[in-house]
Amino acid sequence: MSPDDIGAWVCLVLIYITLPIYVVLVAKSCFENLRHPLLRGLAWKVRCACSRAWGTLTRRLHISREEDKVNSNDCNAEAAVEEIVDWMNLETVRYALFGVSPFAAVNLMAEVILTHGDWNNYSKTGQFRIYHSHILTLLMILICATICLIWRSQPGRVIRSFFNIFVLVRLCMMLFKYKSVYHLLFDRTDVLAFRFAMSFATGQPGLTAVLNLVYTALSCHVYKGWVANTPETSTLFGPDSVIEFVCQEFNVCFLIILVGWVADMRVFSQARTLIEIKASRATHSSLLMLLSTVCDVVVQLDADFRLVENGERLAAMLLQGAERSLKGICFEDFLFEAADKERLKKHVGRLRNGILGDLGMAIPIHVRMRDSTGCALEVELVHSTYEHPDGRLHHFLGLREVIDMQDSTPLVSQDRGLTQGAALAARSVNSQ
């Protein structure tokens, strides 16, 4: 028995072992949450299980799980980014495997059925068709998916490296098993699909680049040999077909390498963004808690000085009713007059230019705001900024009312029937 025959028999045995295990694990993952009595909706459970199967296999990335892993204060930001990148790459491989594995299982089942004919014709053909196609690659995908279903905390880099090397080495071996140059050309679509999948799914652009360069060089060598041994290829494809084939292969190779590097950069960018968002949320919570302890009202403004929240406490302080939403309203519209707006702009400008930041503390200013009765309300304003995940500078304003009854002046005229005493009485009733 030749080595190819031994490999074919081993491949066939692995298919018969892996397929039942994979089917059982998929069924278990679909039905593991169905613990209700059968008589209370067996048909409904089966329908739910069938509709849930695809979602179970192709589950999305849950970045929130990784946030718990980077809470340690001992690791720096770069170590946290590396950890998240490794986890995201592993989840990408798992997601790709779970998405492709059902189709691989169907192809393997069909191949097993067709292989029975090869058993009967083995004495005539001398080989199994199963060993001379991409079935071995599909079998490896199914084995890796089965391992991921069983072993949920496997080492990511080892699995990705092994899978990447296996697929590309298998493709290189297939180059020397083609029976004609037409087989090489017709098989390029499947080969390109595998190579592109490996470039962005494994998260190892360096290893993928080396393997793709090796495959490109071997494919050009094999094609040149076929052209030299097959004179009719020059007639069909032209005398310069070798040069055209080499140019196409290397162009595709560089494109695959570029896709791998871009995908890797994207993962690193997402990881850094996750760290920045996490740090921004921590800063946001700390600053909000600190301002809330010393101020009556704390509002958050966007880069255009518009409220990003409903601002119920600000609405209550301005006698506009706690139910009214102030979201999207410019904060300067609540100031009493142009002088207060100019004072706030100068204060914010000095903070942006670093004049106040060098003091190491927030300097409060006094401005007047206008309530719903038209009276001026003097407040002490504390301003702070933080960088939002969108890259723009957002603002926190802490407001504390300054009680000074003599400074309250009506904004409306007497002909509207509202006096200063009525405005103050309305404020006292609302405060009670």
Summary of the structure (lengths in Angstrom):
residues: 432
radius of gyration: 34.5
end to end distance: 97.6
largest distance: 111.9
contacts: 1199
relative contact order: 0.06
helix: 68%
strand: 9%
